[in-house]
Amino acid sequence: MPRENTSHDETWDLFDGEAEQPELLRDLDRRNAFQLMLGGTPHSHVDLDDPTHLEYEYVRQIAFMVDLAAAERAPLRVLHLGGGGLTLPRYIAVTRPGSGQQVVEIDGKLLDFVRAELPLPRNARVRLRTGDARDVLGRVPEGAFDLTITDVYAGARIPKHLTSSEYYGLSKRALRPQGVHIANLADGAAGGGLAFTRGQVANARHHFAHVAVLTDPGILRGRKFGNLVLLASDGPLPLDGLVRRAASDIFPCRVMHGDDLAAFQGGAKPVPDGETQQSPEPPGDAF
């Protein structure tokens, strides 16, 4: 899809202290849509005219769960850990009016930039907070949210303090009894046998009764690097609906759960604080 570069001159620091220059790349196929880039890595696609248009596969996969989490258009309370271009908060604001949403982003300059350049839909009830995702997650009221959505990257890798079993425990504490923990993971085709993702599945299955993973089958076969969406809840997940939506997407994906997911986890154990690692480094041609 061709795009033109409409770069901006502001910079900000992320987790590793390295300045990354934001860019907005205009989507020439859509009248008022942009891709947010940080340090050359794509982070978000935003269509200001149609917030229900979700360009990235993994974002659509998260939206499957959002759509099935409650009755149509019923409001939800959602905690977004990681801001980016606020693509999902926009989607929820228009598909589930009246939803109360909080977004936690470590860099306030990024929030200011997005607020100015990619304004939220009118009447969106979205509170933007500057802070570390894990720190804020540990301080929110217990049982406050229907969904927690973790989508935090420093450059192209997930910071390790957001990948431990203890982090999953904090997310469970923040959720209502039937609430759903959602995480955007990145793994594959790097010679690691998806060890990172297997550890994340172990974390989730340690804390939650029901777990599923949505992703491109090519990632599971080790043929490519990409995103995997992990879902975890103490309430049953809407598996039939997820499978239908996954199969009908423009890029169909697989929904792993139950015995298949247990077999995928294999001997992987929950990963405690002190043994965590960042998600794998993407190959040079990943983007």
C-alpha positions, 0 to 999 in steps of 0.5 A: 500500500503506497504512502507518503511521508509527512514527517514531524520534527519532534522527538522523545525518549522511550524506555532505553533512553534513545530518542526516536523521531515520530513520523506520520505516513499518509495512507494514500488509499484512504482519505484521512488515514495515517501510520504512526512510526517510531524510530522507523518501526510501525506502531499504529494505523489510524483512520480519522474518518472511520475509526472502525477501519483496523488496518493491522491484523493483530488489532482486528484480532483484539477487536474480535474479543472487544466485539464479543465481550458484551452485548452489541454496543454495551459500554465497557471499562477498558484499561489500555497499557500502551498508547501508540496512535490510540487506534483501539480506544477510538474503535471502542469509543464509536462501537461501544458508546459510553465506554470508560477507557484509560490509556497509560503511556510512558511518554507524555510527549507521545500522548501530546503529539497524538492528541494534537495530530490524531484527535480522538472522536468527539464524545470519546470518554478516554482518559490519557495518563502518563506513566509506566504500564506496570506501575499504573496497573499495580495501583488501579482499583481491584476489579475495575475493568472488563478488559486490560489490553497490553500493547507496549513496545520499546522500539520493536520489543516488549519490555521485560518487566511486562512479561512476568507471571507477576505482571499477569497477576496484577492484570487479573487483580485489575479485572472484574471476575469475568474480565479478559486480559489481552496482550499483543505479543511478537515472536517467531522465525528467529530460531527460538522455537517461540519460547517467548510466547510459550512462556507467556502462555504459561504465565496466563494459564498459571493465573487464568482458567481460560486462555487462547492465542490468535495468530497467523498459522505461518508464525506458529510454524516458524515461517515468519515473525509477527504478532500473536494475540493472547486472551486470558480470563477466569470466565469462558472465552467466546471461542465459537465467535472468535473462530468464526471471525478469525476464519472470515477475516481478510487474513484468516488466523488460527485460534489455539485453545484447550488441549492444542494450547497446552500442547503448544506450551509443552514444558514451558513454566511461568516466568517470574520476575528476575528471569524475564526477557524482552520479546525477541528482536525482529529480523531486519525485514520484519517491517 
